[in-house]
Amino acid sequence: MIAATQSTATTPVPFPARVVVDCGAIAANVGVLREHAGSAGVMAVVKADAYGHGLVPAAQAALAGGASWLGVAQLTEGLALRAAGVTAPVLSWLHAPGAGFAAAVRAQIDVGVSAVWMLEEVAAAAREVGQTARVQLKVDTGLGRNGAYQFSPDGVTRSDWSLLVDRARALEAEEAVRVTGLFTHFAYADAPQHPTVLAQQEAFADAVALAERAGLRPDVRHMSNSAATLTTPAAAWDLVRPGLAVYGLTPAPEVGSSADFGLVPAMTAIASASVVKRVPAGQGVSYGHTYTTTSPTTLVDVPLGYADGVPRHASGVAEVLVAGERRRIAGRVCMDQFVVDVGDLPVSAGDDIVLFGPGTRGEPTAQDWAQAIGTINYEIVTRFGPRVPREYVGAQPEHPASGANGQET
Ligand SMILES: *Cc1c(COP(=O)(O)O)cnc(C)c1O
């Protein structure tokens, strides 16, 4: 007989919503991206918990689909992949001083380096560990974000890029680091005709030439995110670096829809209807009564809110699929719940309410949500928070790490 206190601590109870992630779709999407990449490899970007899909299972699915690299923003994400037994090459590119590069060196994670101080910290970590660090130098060819600036700030001073390259070459000579890659990032890849797209390709070619003249011999040179992978094949170099498209979404309607490219959205967000009740005309709904019923109707309470990643801006505008029909959110999205006015549709407590998914059963897509609330689909999927359990379906990847993570179905 187990004491009540123990059983409450160990017995899982269901959460009334779930994010279903189709691993087969992720693998197939990587296949589509490989075709676009031509002879270049695919680095699947799995930062931000794989855009909300779950870091390790999504990474395994991407590798099963033929990705040869994984990309993350934070070192903690790269280390989580290693801890789960993922042995594929990993690049991590966003760091602040005191990042803890010794752990990266030990875990054989490539460190994306955008500044000389970063390079010095990586080299110090390499000496401490007694192992050569793998680094990839990031050049700012015009995005104006991270990366070492490629251009002279005043036409006289040496550029940050040429200083970084020379320092990297010196540190290679003492075997503190090895430069395994060179990379940059587009500002306007979702507008392929924008003049910066070509200008950045030319600038990157110059940056690569400068580095190679200085004696660097990188294995991989890369610049293409999802949009560039899908629309600008000339930018593929040795590796493309898509994130969003791995999950079956496209960066902007102007680039084309998921269906145009044969990509399948991998995430479906579903909640179980909580309280379902009949109300008369004239009932205000949710905080501030920004919606009022106009006839006798059925209100359905849906147990997901802005704390879970349902944007408050979706109040009164985004639609969900309920009893086979699309219905708009009525009134304000609250922290844990929102309400849908379903009229006379037959809905019972416990019925599935689909917020968004691939769209194949009539449900809205993440892109529909983004359009309704004036944001990008990236924000819709990445903001689904850790309170909502992920359920993994579709072809399970064959990977030594799959047991370590467990299938959370
Ligand atoms: C996020 C990110 C990517 C992936 O971008 P998508 O638009 O999702 O394909 C690629 N490279 C870098 C440096 C990034 O930060």
The ligand as an ORCA input file, in Angstrom:
! r2SCAN-3c Opt
* xyz 0 1
  C      16.896     30.984    -36.568
  C      18.047     30.951    -37.479
  C      18.011     30.175    -38.654
  C      16.754     29.502    -39.153
  O      15.880     30.482    -39.665
  P      14.481     30.074    -40.359
  O      13.962     31.348    -40.894
  O      13.638     29.521    -39.261
  O      14.787     29.069    -41.379
  C      19.166     30.068    -39.394
  N      20.295     30.712    -39.020
  C      20.360     31.499    -37.923
  C      21.627     32.190    -37.584
  C      19.233     31.662    -37.118
  O      19.286     32.448    -36.054
*
